[in-house]
Amino acid sequence: MKNVAKLLLLCLLIQFVSCQRINKPYLLKIKMKETECLKCMNAHLMLKDFTDVAEMEIVFNGMSEKEINRFLEINSLNYLRESADCDIISDKKVFEDLNSNIMYSECYLLNRQGEQLAHFNFRTNDSTIRHLETLIRIGKSLMQKDKTIKLDTDYNNSLKAFSYRDDKLLLLNSSMNLVQTFDMNGRLLCEVDGTNISPLDIFEEMQPLDSTQATAINYLKNNGMLQSIPENAFVNGETIWVGYNVPYLDMGGTQFRLRSYYELLSFDTRDNNKNFRVICDGRKDNIQKIVFDNEDGNISAVKVCYDRINNKSLLSFDTYILSDDTLFTIYSKSINYPEFERQRNYAYEPRLKCGLLNLQGTDFLYDVKTDSVISLPFNCNLKVSQQGDYNFEVKSDAFLLDWYSDGQEIGIIFRDIKAGKWYHKLLTMNGDVIESRELSPSESNVKNYYMTSPRTALCLTNENEILTLLIGV
């Protein structure tokens, strides 16, 4: 009986391992050329990422086991030998069957139906790298398609800015004055409460020097007029950068004047005391806002400055480094955003993703690196009418919610306001429509989308759950 029980346990274990392998949606076959130095090439760095989403077959041209082990060690690929989902084969015939280029190693990426998704070698250009990164993202989405992530938050009152970066989910809830980050299991990692961000801790000159100044500051504070309001947020590794609109009381002379400035603060997610550092002071150069590209591996952003002489906002595309707790610009170029019919009293908030800029309320994307314009397949027809001194009505036929581009395709999600429906469209880089899909009625429970590839998105529901949406995959 003991032997039967052991045999049954072994069968269950084999079945469990097999099920685990099936969860990976890809098969990556690699014809390995032993004369290549793989660690010197771009795509070599992506093999580690492919192990998360693909079973792998590494095929050598009849090499001995000792030679194979030496090759893997020299090229820092020992992890492939230790992976349960990687088969290493040394067979001249199998090698020859995969051999379309005698000079280089080759990779064949297949889906579970045996269809070839990509064929590449390790000497890849940036465009191919971005496309492979897209396939890895889609693979991770396929593995998450039946998984629901419940976020550890009790706030559920309004539309929230929602993003994903560095394996962290970020919610910006302006009405609750909260910025929250979660891991991919929904566990709350860090919560930044804007009500605890005192302007007096940012602007030292606001410390009262006499009873009159103290009375003015206390009055404003007690009436909620010295509260820092979050404008945007960005995850950078283990830190969160939050751009706040921070009140500033100008106490020069006999009269006081209340202003506000954009201040970029950095918080360490591991610091329970929620201490912060000012990494960019918006008072300098009249910075109104810095909008980071969440999908750029570097720190890049669109910066909005205010030209007081000509009474207009100026846009620039900037690349930064962080040094000595300060954000330094290492590259900058002006953006000449195309002319369009502007409506008075509308902010046209800038949004930047995958190197593509959109001013909210316009129906085109602007490539900040090539200065090209991509027209979108809908018309916003934005109109603003004034109903009173401080009451404005904004009407629009369509609204662009989110997008993603890998340099070969662009996926967009937008709302047709007249029809009351959400749509996904897949576009070429010229804006031509490849595929179009109406999002199903059951997705009306979705509060917000964050696209993770041209064909996939994370969805935030009204119950603060994260779902994975696969579109045409």
Number of C-alpha atoms within 10 A of each C-alpha: 6 7 8 9 10 11 12 12 12 12 12 12 12 12 12 11 13 12 11 11 15 13 15 21 20 27 25 24 21 23 26 23 18 16 10 15 13 22 14 12 13 15 21 19 13 14 15 13 14 23 21 16 25 27 23 23 20 18 24 23 17 15 16 11 12 8 12 18 14 14 19 16 13 13 14 13 18 14 13 19 16 10 12 13 20 19 15 15 19 17 13 13 13 15 19 15 9 17 17 11 11 9 10 18 23 20 20 18 22 19 16 12 9 10 11 14 14 15 13 17 19 22 16 15 10 11 12 18 19 16 18 21 17 21 21 21 21 23 23 20 25 21 17 16 14 10 13 13 17 17 21 17 16 8 11 13 10 12 15 18 18 20 22 21 15 13 11 20 23 25 21 23 21 17 12 17 17 17 24 21 25 20 18 15 15 19 16 17 17 21 19 21 16 19 14 11 20 15 19 17 11 17 14 9 13 17 15 16 10 8 9 11 16 13 12 14 19 14 13 15 13 10 9 11 15 23 21 25 22 25 20 20 26 21 23 18 12 12 17 23 21 24 26 23 22 26 21 20 21 14 19 8 6 6 7 12 9 12 11 18 20 24 25 26 21 24 22 18 20 11 11 10 9 16 13 20 14 18 18 19 18 22 12 11 11 16 20 20 25 27 23 25 20 22 19 14 10 13 17 25 25 25 22 20 19 16 13 9 6 7 8 9 14 16 18 19 22 21 19 16 15 11 9 8 12 16 17 15 13 10 12 15 13 13 18 12 19 10 6 7 9 14 14 10 11 14 11 13 12 17 18 25 21 18 24 22 23 21 17 17 23 21 19 22 22 21 19 23 11 9 12 14 18 18 16 19 15 16 17 21 14 18 16 15 13 12 9 8 6 6 8 13 10 12 13 15 17 23 21 23 15 20 27 25 26 22 18 14 20 24 27 22 23 21 20 17 14 9 9 9 15 21 15 22 22 24 22 16 17 14 17 16 16 12 13 15 13 13 17 10 9 7 12 13 12 17 18 20 24 21 22 24 26 27 26 26 25 24 21 26 18 16 15 19 18 23 21 24 23 17 19 12 10
